[in-house]
Amino acid sequence: MHQRGNVWLYMLVAYGFTWLFWVPDALIAQDIWDAPEGLRRYLSGPFNLGPWGPLFAAFALTFAY
């Protein structure tokens, strides 16, 4: 894969991983989704993995290549 494709793949993985955790949190905050209390606490707490998306993408793609 050429260099430009690597950047797009990195962005896709980083945004995808981040949004995997932040979209449910936003839906809960807007009262669109009534999630269980344990999931609510996890997503709104300090251990939410959403901010770690770029780091996860960097490690995953470095390992893959």
Contacts in CASP RR format, 6 or more apart in sequence:
PFRMAT RR
TARGET T0000
AUTHOR 0000-0000-0000
METHOD contacts of the structure
MODEL  1
MHQRGNVWLYMLVAYGFTWLFWVPDALIAQDIWDAPEGLRRYLSGPFNLG
PWGPLFAAFALTFAY
1 9 0 8 1.000
6 61 0 8 1.000
6 65 0 8 1.000
9 61 0 8 1.000
10 57 0 8 1.000
10 58 0 8 1.000
10 61 0 8 1.000
11 57 0 8 1.000
13 53 0 8 1.000
13 56 0 8 1.000
13 57 0 8 1.000
13 60 0 8 1.000
13 61 0 8 1.000
14 53 0 8 1.000
14 54 0 8 1.000
14 56 0 8 1.000
14 57 0 8 1.000
14 58 0 8 1.000
16 53 0 8 1.000
17 49 0 8 1.000
17 50 0 8 1.000
17 52 0 8 1.000
17 53 0 8 1.000
17 56 0 8 1.000
17 57 0 8 1.000
18 50 0 8 1.000
18 51 0 8 1.000
18 53 0 8 1.000
18 54 0 8 1.000
20 50 0 8 1.000
21 43 0 8 1.000
21 48 0 8 1.000
21 49 0 8 1.000
21 50 0 8 1.000
22 48 0 8 1.000
22 50 0 8 1.000
24 33 0 8 1.000
24 35 0 8 1.000
24 39 0 8 1.000
24 43 0 8 1.000
25 43 0 8 1.000
25 44 0 8 1.000
25 48 0 8 1.000
27 33 0 8 1.000
27 35 0 8 1.000
28 35 0 8 1.000
28 39 0 8 1.000
28 40 0 8 1.000
28 43 0 8 1.000
28 44 0 8 1.000
29 44 0 8 1.000
35 43 0 8 1.000
42 48 0 8 1.000
49 56 0 8 1.000
END
